Amino acid sequence: MRADRGPDWTPIDTLGIRSRDAYQTRHTYATTALMAGVNPAYISRQLGHRNAAMLFKHYSRWIDGADGGREAAKLEVLYGGGEGGAAGAGQM
């Protein structure tokens, strides 16, 4: 960095990214982690919550669909007659 820049200058300003305070950064972290399929209980602990209830209350919309269908595929294997599933093994 050049010394003649004012105290408010940051590389983020130069890139045209709007400034965010720490609280907004927490939201970004939680949202992107959920969208990547990170375990909600782990994210909740990272944010300092007592349990995952707060995370589910505020971020549940980011969980659905963010898994690329992985969770639905698990249920299909379990209940849809896929190999190893309950329906396929006659355990229903």
C-alpha positions in Angstrom: 0.0 0.0 0.0 1.1 3.5 -0.6 1.7 5.7 2.4 -0.1 8.7 0.9 -3.5 7.0 0.9 -6.0 8.0 3.7 -6.9 5.8 6.6 -10.2 4.7 5.0 -8.5 3.2 1.9 -8.6 -0.5 1.5 -7.9 -2.8 -1.4 -11.6 -3.7 -1.2 -12.6 -0.1 -2.1 -10.3 -0.3 -5.2 -12.1 -3.5 -6.4 -15.4 -1.8 -6.1 -16.7 -4.2 -3.4 -18.9 -2.4 -0.9 -17.8 -2.4 2.7 -19.3 -4.8 5.2 -19.2 -4.7 8.9 -18.4 -7.9 10.9 -22.1 -8.7 11.5 -22.8 -8.8 7.8 -19.7 -11.0 7.3 -21.2 -13.5 9.8 -24.3 -13.8 7.5 -22.1 -14.3 4.5 -20.1 -17.0 6.2 -23.3 -18.8 7.4 -25.0 -18.6 4.0 -22.1 -19.7 1.9 -21.2 -22.5 4.3 -24.8 -23.8 4.2 -24.9 -23.6 0.4 -21.7 -25.6 0.3 -23.4 -28.4 2.3 -21.5 -27.9 5.6 -23.1 -29.5 8.6 -25.5 -26.9 10.1 -24.5 -28.0 13.7 -20.9 -27.3 12.9 -21.7 -23.8 11.4 -23.8 -23.0 14.5 -20.9 -23.8 16.8 -18.6 -21.7 14.7 -21.0 -18.8 15.1 -21.1 -19.3 18.9 -24.8 -20.4 19.0 -25.9 -22.7 21.8 -27.5 -25.0 19.3 -28.6 -25.1 15.7 -32.1 -23.7 16.3 -31.1 -20.1 15.6 -29.3 -21.2 12.4 -32.3 -23.1 11.1 -34.6 -20.2 12.0 -32.7 -17.6 10.0 -31.0 -19.6 7.3 -33.2 -22.6 6.5 -34.0 -21.2 3.0 -30.3 -21.5 2.1 -30.2 -25.2 3.0 -33.0 -26.4 0.7 -31.7 -26.9 -2.9 -28.1 -26.0 -2.0 -27.1 -29.7 -1.9 -27.5 -30.3 -5.6 -30.0 -33.1 -4.9 -27.7 -35.1 -2.6 -30.2 -35.4 0.2 -33.0 -36.4 -2.1 -30.8 -39.1 -3.6 -30.1 -40.5 -0.1 -33.8 -40.8 0.6 -34.3 -42.4 -2.8 -31.7 -45.0 -1.9 -33.2 -45.5 1.5 -36.9 -45.6 0.6 -37.1 -45.8 -3.2 -35.9 -49.4 -3.6 -32.3 -48.5 -4.3 -29.8 -51.2 -3.5 -29.3 -51.3 0.3 -32.5 -49.3 1.0 -35.3 -50.4 3.2 -37.7 -50.9 0.3 -35.2 -52.9 -1.6 -34.5 -55.2 1.3 -38.2 -55.7 2.0 -38.0 -54.1 5.5 -40.9 -51.7 5.2 
